């Protein structure tokens, strides 16, 4: 299943895409400014079968103001798309993206964060499915 992951921010959206097998993840260009119509168009362009929006939780796992904005963004995408839109915990993805940049990754940090989000989601898939 091809999945588009989005690291939503009020200024820009980091984007990453899985291959159809859910094995490989690659960062895409950021969407700037942050625009749900552009994100929906990107999902359609790449044939995404699921869109994953990062949900920024506090270290204690609680939702703050940014999480509310991310949920609103996900709801707007759901209205625009005919594929499911899910949110997924994005804690630590920004730190992981910064580390990837320091190690030489060439993609934008926001898109690297989206790639780490998607990798985490894919790695957790067997646990979510009870396997």
TORMAR-923129 format. One record per atom (N, C-alpha, C): residue number from 0; chain; atom name; x, y, z. Coordinates in nm, 3 decimals. Example, Ala and Ser with C-alpha at 12.3 -4.5 7.8 and 13.67 -1.06 7.14 Angstrom:
2
SITE  vogu  sefi  finu     east    north       up
SITE     0     A     N    1.319   -0.569    0.780
SITE     0     A    CA    1.230   -0.450    0.780
SITE     0     A     C    1.320   -0.330    0.780
SITE     1     A     N    1.285   -0.225    0.708
SITE     1     A    CA    1.367   -0.106    0.714
SITE     1     A     C    1.290    0.003    0.787
***
This chain:
131
SITE  vogu  sefi  finu     east    north       up
SITE     0     A     N    0.085   -0.118    0.000
SITE     0     A    CA    0.000    0.000    0.000
SITE     0     A     C    0.090    0.124    0.000
SITE     1     A     N    0.067    0.212   -0.093
SITE     1     A    CA    0.144    0.336   -0.102
SITE     1     A     C    0.087    0.436   -0.001
SITE     2     A     N    0.174    0.487    0.086
SITE     2     A    CA    0.132    0.578    0.192
SITE     2     A     C    0.207    0.709    0.178
SITE     3     A     N    0.135    0.819    0.188
SITE     3     A    CA    0.194    0.952    0.192
SITE     3     A     C    0.191    1.000    0.337
SITE     4     A     N    0.307    1.035    0.391
SITE     4     A    CA    0.316    1.087    0.527
SITE     4     A     C    0.340    1.237    0.521
SITE     5     A     N    0.272    1.310    0.609
SITE     5     A    CA    0.283    1.454    0.612
SITE     5     A     C    0.319    1.501    0.752
SITE     6     A     N    0.423    1.582    0.760
SITE     6     A    CA    0.463    1.645    0.886
SITE     6     A     C    0.410    1.788    0.877
SITE     7     A     N    0.288    1.807    0.930
SITE     7     A    CA    0.218    1.935    0.915
SITE     7     A     C    0.275    2.041    1.009
SITE     8     A     N    0.296    2.157    0.951
SITE     8     A    CA    0.333    2.276    1.027
SITE     8     A     C    0.258    2.393    0.967
SITE     9     A     N    0.241    2.499    1.043
SITE     9     A    CA    0.163    2.611    0.992
SITE     9     A     C    0.234    2.683    0.877
SITE    10     A     N    0.367    2.672    0.869
SITE    10     A    CA    0.441    2.737    0.761
SITE    10     A     C    0.462    2.645    0.641
SITE    11     A     N    0.487    2.517    0.666
SITE    11     A    CA    0.515    2.423    0.557
SITE    11     A     C    0.481    2.281    0.602
SITE    12     A     N    0.477    2.192    0.503
SITE    12     A    CA    0.444    2.051    0.529
SITE    12     A     C    0.557    1.966    0.473
SITE    13     A     N    0.618    1.886    0.561
SITE    13     A    CA    0.715    1.789    0.515
SITE    13     A     C    0.641    1.669    0.459
SITE    14     A     N    0.695    1.609    0.354
SITE    14     A    CA    0.625    1.500    0.283
SITE    14     A     C    0.720    1.383    0.259
SITE    15     A     N    0.666    1.263    0.272
SITE    15     A    CA    0.741    1.142    0.241
SITE    15     A     C    0.644    1.038    0.186
SITE    16     A     N    0.697    0.948    0.105
SITE    16     A    CA    0.613    0.850    0.036
SITE    16     A     C    0.675    0.712    0.049
SITE    17     A     N    0.589    0.613    0.071
SITE    17     A    CA    0.638    0.474    0.072
SITE    17     A     C    0.622    0.415   -0.067
SITE    18     A     N    0.699    0.310   -0.093
SITE    18     A    CA    0.678    0.235   -0.216
SITE    18     A     C    0.552    0.148   -0.194
SITE    19     A     N    0.498    0.088   -0.300
SITE    19     A    CA    0.374    0.011   -0.286
SITE    19     A     C    0.384   -0.105   -0.186
SITE    20     A     N    0.505   -0.159   -0.167
SITE    20     A    CA    0.519   -0.273   -0.075
SITE    20     A     C    0.529   -0.228    0.071
SITE    21     A     N    0.544   -0.098    0.093
SITE    21     A    CA    0.560   -0.048    0.229
SITE    21     A     C    0.696   -0.079    0.287
SITE    22     A     N    0.794   -0.098    0.201
SITE    22     A    CA    0.929   -0.132    0.244
SITE    22     A     C    1.022   -0.012    0.243
SITE    23     A     N    1.014    0.067    0.137
SITE    23     A    CA    1.103    0.182    0.121
SITE    23     A     C    1.026    0.312    0.142
SITE    24     A     N    1.095    0.410    0.200
SITE    24     A    CA    1.036    0.542    0.223
SITE    24     A     C    1.132    0.645    0.166
SITE    25     A     N    1.076    0.742    0.093
SITE    25     A    CA    1.161    0.849    0.042
SITE    25     A     C    1.098    0.984    0.072
SITE    26     A     N    1.181    1.078    0.116
SITE    26     A    CA    1.130    1.214    0.138
SITE    26     A     C    1.098    1.280    0.005
SITE    27     A     N    0.998    1.365    0.006
SITE    27     A    CA    0.960    1.445   -0.110
SITE    27     A     C    0.986    1.592   -0.079
SITE    28     A     N    0.961    1.677   -0.175
SITE    28     A    CA    0.973    1.821   -0.152
SITE    28     A     C    0.870    1.867   -0.050
SITE    29     A     N    0.904    1.971    0.024
SITE    29     A    CA    0.807    2.027    0.119
SITE    29     A     C    0.700    2.105    0.043
SITE    30     A     N    0.586    2.118    0.106
SITE    30     A    CA    0.479    2.203    0.054
SITE    30     A     C    0.486    2.333    0.134
SITE    31     A     N    0.514    2.442    0.063
SITE    31     A    CA    0.527    2.571    0.130
SITE    31     A     C    0.464    2.678    0.045
SITE    32     A     N    0.366    2.750    0.098
SITE    32     A    CA    0.312    2.745    0.233
SITE    32     A     C    0.226    2.619    0.253
SITE    33     A     N    0.196    2.592    0.379
SITE    33     A    CA    0.114    2.475    0.414
SITE    33     A     C   -0.025    2.493    0.355
SITE    34     A     N   -0.062    2.403    0.265
SITE    34     A    CA   -0.189    2.415    0.194
SITE    34     A     C   -0.253    2.277    0.180
SITE    35     A     N   -0.372    2.257    0.239
SITE    35     A    CA   -0.435    2.126    0.229
SITE    35     A     C   -0.468    2.085    0.085
SITE    36     A     N   -0.500    2.182    0.000
SITE    36     A    CA   -0.530    2.148   -0.140
SITE    36     A     C   -0.406    2.092   -0.208
SITE    37     A     N   -0.290    2.151   -0.181
SITE    37     A    CA   -0.165    2.102   -0.241
SITE    37     A     C   -0.130    1.964   -0.186
SITE    38     A     N   -0.155    1.941   -0.058
SITE    38     A    CA   -0.129    1.810    0.000
SITE    38     A     C   -0.222    1.704   -0.060
SITE    39     A     N   -0.347    1.738   -0.080
SITE    39     A    CA   -0.442    1.646   -0.142
SITE    39     A     C   -0.400    1.615   -0.285
SITE    40     A     N   -0.356    1.717   -0.358
SITE    40     A    CA   -0.311    1.697   -0.496
SITE    40     A     C   -0.189    1.606   -0.501
SITE    41     A     N   -0.099    1.621   -0.403
SITE    41     A    CA    0.020    1.536   -0.397
SITE    41     A     C   -0.020    1.391   -0.373
SITE    42     A     N   -0.115    1.369   -0.283
SITE    42     A    CA   -0.163    1.234   -0.256
SITE    42     A     C   -0.221    1.171   -0.383
SITE    43     A     N   -0.299    1.248   -0.455
SITE    43     A    CA   -0.360    1.196   -0.579
SITE    43     A     C   -0.254    1.173   -0.686
SITE    44     A     N   -0.159    1.264   -0.697
SITE    44     A    CA   -0.052    1.252   -0.797
SITE    44     A     C    0.028    1.123   -0.778
SITE    45     A     N    0.053    1.085   -0.654
SITE    45     A    CA    0.134    0.967   -0.627
SITE    45     A     C    0.050    0.841   -0.604
SITE    46     A     N   -0.081    0.850   -0.616
SITE    46     A    CA   -0.166    0.733   -0.598
SITE    46     A     C   -0.164    0.679   -0.457
SITE    47     A     N   -0.154    0.768   -0.359
SITE    47     A    CA   -0.152    0.725   -0.219
SITE    47     A     C   -0.283    0.656   -0.185
SITE    48     A     N   -0.272    0.547   -0.113
SITE    48     A    CA   -0.391    0.473   -0.068
SITE    48     A     C   -0.425    0.503    0.077
SITE    49     A     N   -0.334    0.577    0.142
SITE    49     A    CA   -0.351    0.621    0.279
SITE    49     A     C   -0.266    0.745    0.297
SITE    50     A     N   -0.320    0.843    0.370
SITE    50     A    CA   -0.242    0.962    0.405
SITE    50     A     C   -0.227    0.962    0.556
SITE    51     A     N   -0.104    0.979    0.600
SITE    51     A    CA   -0.069    0.976    0.741
SITE    51     A     C   -0.024    1.116    0.781
SITE    52     A     N   -0.090    1.173    0.880
SITE    52     A    CA   -0.055    1.307    0.928
SITE    52     A     C    0.007    1.292    1.067
SITE    53     A     N    0.125    1.349    1.084
SITE    53     A    CA    0.193    1.343    1.212
SITE    53     A     C    0.114    1.417    1.320
SITE    54     A     N    0.104    1.355    1.436
SITE    54     A    CA    0.033    1.413    1.549
SITE    54     A     C    0.135    1.448    1.656
SITE    55     A     N    0.163    1.578    1.673
SITE    55     A    CA    0.265    1.618    1.770
SITE    55     A     C    0.213    1.612    1.913
SITE    56     A     N    0.256    1.510    1.985
SITE    56     A    CA    0.216    1.493    2.124
SITE    56     A     C    0.329    1.543    2.214
SITE    57     A     N    0.294    1.578    2.335
SITE    57     A    CA    0.395    1.617    2.433
SITE    57     A     C    0.473    1.492    2.474
SITE    58     A     N    0.588    1.508    2.540
SITE    58     A    CA    0.661    1.390    2.586
SITE    58     A     C    0.576    1.299    2.676
SITE    59     A     N    0.477    1.356    2.744
SITE    59     A    CA    0.388    1.276    2.829
SITE    59     A     C    0.275    1.211    2.750
SITE    60     A     N    0.269    1.236    2.618
SITE    60     A    CA    0.167    1.175    2.534
SITE    60     A     C    0.037    1.254    2.527
SITE    61     A     N    0.039    1.378    2.570
SITE    61     A    CA   -0.082    1.461    2.568
SITE    61     A     C   -0.085    1.548    2.443
SITE    62     A     N   -0.204    1.592    2.408
SITE    62     A    CA   -0.221    1.679    2.292
SITE    62     A     C   -0.224    1.825    2.335
SITE    63     A     N   -0.149    1.906    2.262
SITE    63     A    CA   -0.148    2.050    2.285
SITE    63     A     C   -0.209    2.123    2.167
SITE    64     A     N   -0.180    2.252    2.157
SITE    64     A    CA   -0.239    2.336    2.052
SITE    64     A     C   -0.198    2.289    1.912
SITE    65     A     N   -0.073    2.249    1.893
SITE    65     A    CA   -0.028    2.205    1.761
SITE    65     A     C   -0.097    2.075    1.720
SITE    66     A     N   -0.125    1.988    1.816
SITE    66     A    CA   -0.196    1.864    1.784
SITE    66     A     C   -0.338    1.894    1.736
SITE    67     A     N   -0.401    1.994    1.797
SITE    67     A    CA   -0.535    2.035    1.753
SITE    67     A     C   -0.530    2.082    1.608
SITE    68     A     N   -0.429    2.163    1.574
SITE    68     A    CA   -0.414    2.210    1.436
SITE    68     A     C   -0.388    2.094    1.340
SITE    69     A     N   -0.310    1.998    1.383
SITE    69     A    CA   -0.282    1.881    1.297
SITE    69     A     C   -0.408    1.799    1.274
SITE    70     A     N   -0.490    1.783    1.377
SITE    70     A    CA   -0.617    1.710    1.361
SITE    70     A     C   -0.710    1.785    1.266
SITE    71     A     N   -0.714    1.918    1.277
SITE    71     A    CA   -0.798    1.998    1.187
SITE    71     A     C   -0.749    1.983    1.043
SITE    72     A     N   -0.617    1.985    1.024
SITE    72     A    CA   -0.559    1.966    0.891
SITE    72     A     C   -0.596    1.828    0.836
SITE    73     A     N   -0.584    1.724    0.919
SITE    73     A    CA   -0.619    1.589    0.876
SITE    73     A     C   -0.766    1.581    0.837
SITE    74     A     N   -0.852    1.647    0.912
SITE    74     A    CA   -0.996    1.647    0.881
SITE    74     A     C   -1.021    1.717    0.747
SITE    75     A     N   -0.950    1.825    0.721
SITE    75     A    CA   -0.964    1.895    0.594
SITE    75     A     C   -0.919    1.806    0.479
SITE    76     A     N   -0.809    1.735    0.497
SITE    76     A    CA   -0.763    1.641    0.393
SITE    76     A     C   -0.867    1.532    0.369
SITE    77     A     N   -0.925    1.481    0.475
SITE    77     A    CA   -1.025    1.375    0.462
SITE    77     A     C   -1.144    1.422    0.379
SITE    78     A     N   -1.179    1.549    0.392
SITE    78     A    CA   -1.290    1.603    0.312
SITE    78     A     C   -1.252    1.612    0.164
SITE    79     A     N   -1.125    1.628    0.136
SITE    79     A    CA   -1.078    1.648   -0.001
SITE    79     A     C   -1.041    1.518   -0.073
SITE    80     A     N   -1.017    1.411    0.002
SITE    80     A    CA   -0.966    1.287   -0.057
SITE    80     A     C   -1.066    1.174   -0.045
SITE    81     A     N   -1.046    1.073   -0.129
SITE    81     A    CA   -1.130    0.954   -0.124
SITE    81     A     C   -1.054    0.837   -0.061
SITE    82     A     N   -0.940    0.865    0.001
SITE    82     A    CA   -0.863    0.761    0.069
SITE    82     A     C   -0.860    0.795    0.218
SITE    83     A     N   -0.835    0.695    0.304
SITE    83     A    CA   -0.833    0.723    0.447
SITE    83     A     C   -0.720    0.818    0.485
SITE    84     A     N   -0.746    0.896    0.588
SITE    84     A    CA   -0.647    0.985    0.647
SITE    84     A     C   -0.638    0.950    0.795
SITE    85     A     N   -0.518    0.920    0.841
SITE    85     A    CA   -0.496    0.884    0.980
SITE    85     A     C   -0.395    0.979    1.042
SITE    86     A     N   -0.399    0.991    1.174
SITE    86     A    CA   -0.293    1.061    1.245
SITE    86     A     C   -0.207    0.958    1.315
SITE    87     A     N   -0.081    0.995    1.339
SITE    87     A    CA    0.012    0.902    1.404
SITE    87     A     C    0.112    0.983    1.485
SITE    88     A     N    0.142    0.934    1.602
SITE    88     A    CA    0.234    0.998    1.695
SITE    88     A     C    0.367    1.031    1.627
SITE    89     A     N    0.404    1.158    1.630
SITE    89     A    CA    0.528    1.198    1.564
SITE    89     A     C    0.637    1.239    1.663
SITE    90     A     N    0.621    1.205    1.790
SITE    90     A    CA    0.725    1.242    1.887
SITE    90     A     C    0.862    1.193    1.841
SITE    91     A     N    0.959    1.276    1.857
SITE    91     A    CA    1.100    1.250    1.827
SITE    91     A     C    1.136    1.255    1.680
SITE    92     A     N    1.040    1.266    1.589
SITE    92     A    CA    1.076    1.265    1.446
SITE    92     A     C    1.157    1.388    1.409
SITE    93     A     N    1.134    1.503    1.472
SITE    93     A    CA    1.211    1.623    1.441
SITE    93     A     C    1.357    1.604    1.483
SITE    94     A     N    1.378    1.545    1.600
SITE    94     A    CA    1.515    1.519    1.645
SITE    94     A     C    1.582    1.417    1.553
SITE    95     A     N    1.509    1.316    1.511
SITE    95     A    CA    1.564    1.217    1.420
SITE    95     A     C    1.600    1.280    1.286
SITE    96     A     N    1.514    1.371    1.239
SITE    96     A    CA    1.540    1.439    1.112
SITE    96     A     C    1.665    1.526    1.122
SITE    97     A     N    1.682    1.596    1.234
SITE    97     A    CA    1.801    1.679    1.253
SITE    97     A     C    1.927    1.591    1.252
SITE    98     A     N    1.919    1.474    1.315
SITE    98     A    CA    2.032    1.382    1.314
SITE    98     A     C    2.062    1.333    1.173
SITE    99     A     N    1.958    1.304    1.096
SITE    99     A    CA    1.976    1.260    0.957
SITE    99     A     C    2.044    1.368    0.874
SITE   100     A     N    2.005    1.492    0.897
SITE   100     A    CA    2.068    1.604    0.825
SITE   100     A     C    2.216    1.614    0.862
SITE   101     A     N    2.246    1.599    0.991
SITE   101     A    CA    2.387    1.606    1.034
SITE   101     A     C    2.468    1.493    0.972
SITE   102     A     N    2.402    1.380    0.946
SITE   102     A    CA    2.471    1.266    0.886
SITE   102     A     C    2.478    1.275    0.734
SITE   103     A     N    2.426    1.384    0.678
SITE   103     A    CA    2.443    1.408    0.535
SITE   103     A     C    2.320    1.390    0.448
SITE   104     A     N    2.203    1.362    0.507
SITE   104     A    CA    2.082    1.348    0.426
SITE   104     A     C    2.054    1.481    0.356
SITE   105     A     N    2.019    1.474    0.229
SITE   105     A    CA    2.003    1.595    0.150
SITE   105     A     C    1.863    1.654    0.147
SITE   106     A     N    1.765    1.582    0.196
SITE   106     A    CA    1.626    1.631    0.190
SITE   106     A     C    1.604    1.738    0.296
SITE   107     A     N    1.496    1.814    0.278
SITE   107     A    CA    1.457    1.914    0.377
SITE   107     A     C    1.425    1.846    0.509
SITE   108     A     N    1.457    1.913    0.618
SITE   108     A    CA    1.438    1.854    0.751
SITE   108     A     C    1.292    1.816    0.777
SITE   109     A     N    1.197    1.898    0.729
SITE   109     A    CA    1.056    1.866    0.749
SITE   109     A     C    1.018    1.737    0.676
SITE   110     A     N    1.073    1.716    0.558
SITE   110     A    CA    1.042    1.594    0.484
SITE   110     A     C    1.114    1.473    0.544
SITE   111     A     N    1.233    1.496    0.600
SITE   111     A    CA    1.299    1.387    0.673
SITE   111     A     C    1.216    1.346    0.794
SITE   112     A     N    1.157    1.445    0.862
SITE   112     A    CA    1.069    1.413    0.976
SITE   112     A     C    0.950    1.330    0.929
SITE   113     A     N    0.893    1.366    0.814
SITE   113     A    CA    0.782    1.288    0.759
SITE   113     A     C    0.827    1.145    0.725
SITE   114     A     N    0.950    1.132    0.673
SITE   114     A    CA    1.002    0.999    0.640
SITE   114     A     C    1.019    0.916    0.767
SITE   115     A     N    1.071    0.975    0.874
SITE   115     A    CA    1.086    0.902    1.000
SITE   115     A     C    0.949    0.865    1.058
SITE   116     A     N    0.852    0.954    1.043
SITE   116     A    CA    0.715    0.925    1.087
SITE   116     A     C    0.663    0.802    1.015
SITE   117     A     N    0.680    0.799    0.884
SITE   117     A    CA    0.630    0.688    0.803
SITE   117     A     C    0.705    0.558    0.834
SITE   118     A     N    0.835    0.567    0.854
SITE   118     A    CA    0.911    0.447    0.891
SITE   118     A     C    0.861    0.389    1.023
SITE   119     A     N    0.833    0.477    1.120
SITE   119     A    CA    0.781    0.431    1.248
SITE   119     A     C    0.645    0.366    1.233
SITE   120     A     N    0.561    0.426    1.151
SITE   120     A    CA    0.427    0.372    1.126
SITE   120     A     C    0.437    0.233    1.062
SITE   121     A     N    0.522    0.222    0.961
SITE   121     A    CA    0.537    0.094    0.892
SITE   121     A     C    0.596   -0.013    0.984
SITE   122     A     N    0.691    0.026    1.068
SITE   122     A    CA    0.752   -0.069    1.160
SITE   122     A     C    0.650   -0.117    1.264
SITE   123     A     N    0.555   -0.032    1.300
SITE   123     A    CA    0.454   -0.068    1.400
SITE   123     A     C    0.336   -0.142    1.339
SITE   124     A     N    0.329   -0.155    1.208
SITE   124     A    CA    0.212   -0.216    1.143
SITE   124     A     C    0.179   -0.354    1.196
SITE   125     A     N    0.276   -0.444    1.216
SITE   125     A    CA    0.240   -0.576    1.268
SITE   125     A     C    0.175   -0.568    1.407
SITE   126     A     N    0.221   -0.476    1.491
SITE   126     A    CA    0.163   -0.461    1.624
SITE   126     A     C    0.022   -0.406    1.615
SITE   127     A     N   -0.001   -0.311    1.522
SITE   127     A    CA   -0.137   -0.254    1.507
SITE   127     A     C   -0.235   -0.359    1.456
SITE   128     A     N   -0.185   -0.450    1.374
SITE   128     A    CA   -0.273   -0.551    1.312
SITE   128     A     C   -0.282   -0.677    1.398
SITE   129     A     N   -0.220   -0.675    1.515
SITE   129     A    CA   -0.228   -0.790    1.606
SITE   129     A     C   -0.137   -0.904    1.569
SITE   130     A     N   -0.033   -0.874    1.486
SITE   130     A    CA    0.055   -0.983    1.443
SITE   130     A     C    0.187   -0.982    1.503
***
